[in-house]
Amino acid sequence: MAELRLGPLLRYADDSAATIWVETSRPCTAEVRVAGRSAGTADTFQIAGHHYALIPVTGLAPGTDHPYEVHLGGARVWPPPGSPFPPSVIRTSATGDPVRLAFGSCRWAAAPAGEKDPVGPDALDTLATRIAAGPDGERPDVLVLLGDQVYADETSKATRRLLAARRDLDDPPGAEVADYEEYTALYYESWLDPEVRWLLSTVPSCMIFDDHDVIDDWNTSAAWLADMRATPWWRERLLSGLMSYWVYQHLGNLSPGELAADPLYAAVRAVPDGTELLRDFACRADAEPASVRWSYRRDFGRVRLLMVDTRAARVLDEQTRAMLDPGESRWLREQALDAPETCDHLLIGTSLPWLLPHLVHDAEAWDAALCRGSRGERWARFGEKLRRAADLEHWAAFPESFDALTDLVAEAGSGPDAPATVCVLSGDVHHAYVAEPTWPGDEGPRARVLQLTCSPVHNAIPAAIRFGFRFGWSALARGLGGRVAGHGRSRRPTIDWRRTGGPWFGNQLMTLTLSGRSARLRLEQARARRGAPARLRTVMETDLTR
């Protein structure tokens, strides 16, 4: 009999349909039942000895909670017997409903039950506990996970023991994951956490990768990539990372219509073993990144979310360096500028922040200019070393791309039908803040434009990072940044911006509540008092509507 190895994950939900992802122990037919009736079935497909299904669920009534069960080969496997959690539900939307969108990034798997967690309570665990305690209360309509869902290069003690049982950790890549099978272990460790497993079964999720899903500084520069390709283990690591991302994260990002039109998904499901088909796809994504699009669009009523790939879509040649290749840039522009007549709020999800503390922005722009050769070859070599050592690879490190995103945000937020807000949602930097840009004169958009950054969900926050980012917003740091930028002969940005909230440090989530043309933002941190379970505590809540 087939068993449920991982999942179910409720990935997509709209007013009448949903998709549910599962991993099973053997080939079978996976079925979702609602109110005792079959609401969708799918046969599993096989990748590298593992079996998966993405079950389309249709015919649901709008504006309703639909408790569901998962059956494999006719036998019920979810909810498990004796589950302490409420039933998993598919909550369908209705016209005019508010949209609650919770977001964050950077999550190490929580410590096993009974062990002290060295980085404090997990914000996703704590959110799950709150929802489970009051299943009829407020919950997000969608979780937006902005990168580093798993850490291929920073493994736990338990994972290292598993790796050591497979191979000699004295050989590269050591205690980092090496292949597809080891990637599956990362997802098991992260998503079999009981609270997170239940949370992902009942709240839809959108995901995008960042560097640690593959390796720290992934695609930071052409020189970095050449060095990695010279190592004997990199190719297998990258291909396995892309293959596992496609299976565990990317497929669930797609709507039922997009899944039905996806040729690779159809091909993988049509053969007994889709491993080579998926591996060929990953090889093409490595050799020709512009041939593959990981970015995607999701609409929630009159709220549009554009999730943007800022890792694999990069152009790394120093003279044409860009965060997004030309095709990706065109796609983002088309999706953003199509929004004004059809949405009240435009959200751009990018794992890497657009607006950084001024000193950090200037340092990244200065370093990019050095690497391009503005001060000669010796400074270029220094710039490359510094870029890798200090992770200088955000939008500011791609000056033309920074300007292009700035122009796009202004254009999308302008005109008589402009959205009420244009928000850039980001993570990566292990703290949270709100920044607001201003344009010179009367050139600014009508929409309120904000950079909303929230990280980490569950990770370490070194003291040096706390100090550096606090200092980076100061007037002294701003003056210093101007001098640094002048040395590199880097051009100044066309906008100014100021921090209007934060910085906040801790394991945390932001929630946007969007209703009509109004918007509210809340930041909650997972905190535990001695002798009491962890709770999400509100540290900031504000109205974003002018």
HELIX and SHEET records of a PDB file:
HELIX    1   1 ALA A  123  ALA A  133  1                                  11    
HELIX    2   2 LYS A  157  ARG A  166  1                                  10    
HELIX    3   3 TYR A  180  TRP A  191  1                                  12    
HELIX    4   4 PRO A  194  THR A  202  1                                   9    
HELIX    5   5 ASP A  211  ASP A  213  5                                   3    
HELIX    6   6 ALA A  222  ARG A  229  1                                   8    
HELIX    7   7 TRP A  234  TYR A  245  1                                  12    
HELIX    8   8 TRP A  246  HIS A  250  3                                   5    
HELIX    9   9 LEU A  251  ASN A  253  1                                   3    
HELIX   10  10 PRO A  256  ALA A  261  1                                   6    
HELIX   11  11 PRO A  263  ARG A  269  1                                   7    
HELIX   12  12 THR A  275  ALA A  287  1                                  13    
HELIX   13  13 PRO A  289  SER A  291  5                                   3    
HELIX   14  14 PRO A  326  LEU A  337  1                                  12    
HELIX   15  15 HIS A  358  ARG A  372  1                                  15    
HELIX   16  16 GLU A  377  ALA A  390  1                                  14    
HELIX   17  17 TRP A  395  ALA A  397  5                                   3    
HELIX   18  18 PRO A  399  ALA A  412  1                                  14    
HELIX   19  19 ALA A  463  GLY A  472  1                                  10    
HELIX   20  20 ALA A  475  GLY A  488  1                                  14    
SHEET    1   A 4 LEU A   4  ALA A  13  0                                        
SHEET    2   A 4 ALA A  18  THR A  24 -1                                        
SHEET    3   A 4 HIS A  50  VAL A  57 -1                                        
SHEET    4   A 4 PHE A  45  ILE A  47 -1                                        
SHEET    1   B 4 ARG A  37  ASP A  43  0                                        
SHEET    2   B 4 THR A  29  VAL A  34 -1                                        
SHEET    3   B 4 ASP A  65  LEU A  72 -1                                        
SHEET    4   B 4 ALA A  75  TRP A  78 -1                                        
SHEET    1   C 4 ARG A  37  ASP A  43  0                                        
SHEET    2   C 4 THR A  29  VAL A  34 -1                                        
SHEET    3   C 4 ASP A  65  LEU A  72 -1                                        
SHEET    4   C 4 VAL A  89  ARG A  91 -1                                        
SHEET    1   D 6 SER A 205  MET A 207  0                                        
SHEET    2   D 6 VAL A 142  LEU A 145  1                                        
SHEET    3   D 6 VAL A  99  GLY A 104  1                                        
SHEET    4   D 6 GLN A 508  SER A 515 -1                                        
SHEET    5   D 6 SER A 518  ARG A 527 -1                                        
SHEET    6   D 6 ARG A 535  ASP A 543 -1                                        
SHEET    1   E 7 TYR A 296  PHE A 300  0                                        
SHEET    2   E 7 VAL A 303  VAL A 308 -1                                        
SHEET    3   E 7 HIS A 345  THR A 350  1                                        
SHEET    4   E 7 THR A 421  SER A 426  1                                        
SHEET    5   E 7 ARG A 448  THR A 453  1                                        
SHEET    6   E 7 ALA A 432  THR A 438 -1                                        
SHEET    7   E 7 ASP A 496  TRP A 504 -1                                        
END                                                                             
